[in-house]
Amino acid sequence: RYFILKGSRLFFAKTPYEAPHGMIDLSRCTTVKSADLKAHKKHSFEISTPDTTYLLYADDEKAKDDWIGSVGRAIVRCSSTYVSKGGQAAQGGKGGNGNNLGTMNEDYDDDSSDYSNSSNNPYFND
């Protein structure tokens, strides 16, 4: 699978060339942590919501750590207790742009509307 971290949403697709066919709303997530023992597979981690736990696998240990850090920061940004560097309480929903589980880009923006689930959005229309 191919993952794209955009704002507070983690989109997934079968390949980097296909439109995402699903999304994890990180504002509902409670934890992200290593899951090598639980999954019985190296470089695995889990993202948990109150309803579901997702198991993901990275290409290597560094990529796994990068994803755990980036997803964790996105979860924190969604939290009502997040405070920006300027000392003001920040609105949730900021996140990072990622490529696949082998790479991570730390440019943050809030273009989450680019991936909204509407009939006019090519990312969710076949």
Phi, psi and omega in degrees: 000159181240132184241144178230117177267114185224112183063231180258024182233137176249106182270153176221147181220166180287325179219167178293346185260356180256155176291146177302142178245004178199170185205142171251122178277105184291344177292343178262356184280146180254326181211157167222129184201164178299146181220028182304315181290317181295317183274346184058037180212138179295153174063030180258153175212163182236147173241122185247138170244172177300335184257330190219148170243124180259131175258127180235155182232132178259168180289328181205176185294322179295316178298320177300312180298320178297316179294317178300316179295315182291317178293319178300317178295322178296320178297316180297320180296334177280343184289146178289349181263001181292133177238130181289170180301330180284357177092358180265148175296135183254153173285144177290172173107358176276145181204194183240165175260123177241167176254261176247185183291358177266345182223162180210134178243131185262023175281122183257136173207179179231059177266038184298338178293341177299335184242026179291152183271074179239162182291344180268357185265119182294340181289339182241013178240134181275000000 
